[in-house]
Amino acid sequence: MDSHARSIAKALSWRFLATIITFCIAWFITGALAGALAIGLADTIVKLGIYYAHERAWDRVSFGRREPTDYEI
């Protein structure tokens, strides 16, 4: 089970990455309904892939993890 500090750190780091991605996509694609739809679609697809990679990277970090007990009930 992850600690609250680990969950908060993951949420903050993901939000930071997601904000940068959205900013960059919006910077290169301009206004209009078609542009807004393109941004929404690109944002969803890109963030989905990066979120997966982000989760896998965090799986390798030991920060905030608790040692498993010898037994569980």
C-alpha positions as CSV (number, residue, x, y, z in Angstrom):
1,M,0.0,0.0,0.0
2,D,1.3,3.4,-0.9
3,S,1.6,6.2,1.6
4,H,-0.4,9.4,1.3
5,A,2.8,11.4,0.7
6,R,3.6,9.1,-2.3
7,S,0.1,9.5,-3.7
8,I,0.2,13.3,-3.4
9,A,3.7,13.4,-5.0
10,K,2.5,11.2,-7.9
11,A,-0.6,13.4,-8.3
12,L,1.4,16.6,-8.3
13,S,4.1,15.3,-10.7
14,W,1.4,14.0,-13.1
15,R,-0.5,17.3,-13.0
16,F,2.7,19.2,-13.8
17,L,3.5,17.0,-16.8
18,A,-0.1,17.2,-18.0
19,T,-0.2,21.0,-17.8
20,I,3.0,21.2,-19.9
21,I,1.7,18.8,-22.5
22,T,-1.6,20.7,-22.9
23,F,0.3,24.0,-23.1
24,C,2.6,22.8,-25.8
25,I,-0.2,21.2,-27.9
26,A,-2.4,24.4,-27.5
27,W,0.6,26.5,-28.6
28,F,1.0,24.7,-31.9
29,I,-2.7,24.3,-32.7
30,T,-4.9,27.4,-33.0
31,G,-8.5,28.5,-32.3
32,A,-11.6,27.4,-34.1
33,L,-13.9,24.5,-33.4
34,A,-11.8,22.1,-35.5
35,G,-8.7,23.2,-33.7
36,A,-10.3,22.8,-30.3
37,L,-11.4,19.3,-31.2
38,A,-7.9,18.4,-32.5
39,I,-6.5,19.7,-29.2
40,G,-8.9,17.6,-27.2
41,L,-8.2,14.5,-29.1
42,A,-4.5,14.9,-29.2
43,D,-4.4,15.8,-25.5
44,T,-6.4,12.7,-24.6
45,I,-4.2,10.3,-26.7
46,V,-0.9,11.8,-25.7
47,K,-1.7,12.1,-22.0
48,L,-3.0,8.5,-21.9
49,G,0.4,7.2,-23.2
50,I,2.5,9.5,-21.0
51,Y,0.3,8.6,-17.9
52,Y,1.1,4.9,-18.5
53,A,4.8,5.6,-18.7
54,H,4.6,7.9,-15.7
55,E,2.9,5.2,-13.6
56,R,5.5,2.6,-14.7
57,A,8.3,5.0,-13.8
58,W,6.8,5.6,-10.3
59,D,6.6,1.8,-9.9
60,R,10.4,1.8,-9.8
61,V,10.6,4.5,-7.1
62,S,10.7,3.3,-3.5
63,F,9.7,6.7,-2.0
64,G,6.7,6.3,0.3
65,R,6.4,2.6,0.0
66,R,5.8,0.5,3.1
67,E,7.5,-2.8,3.6
68,P,5.2,-5.8,3.4
69,T,4.4,-7.5,6.6
70,D,5.4,-11.2,7.2
71,Y,1.7,-12.1,7.1
72,E,-1.7,-10.6,6.1
73,I,-5.1,-11.4,7.5
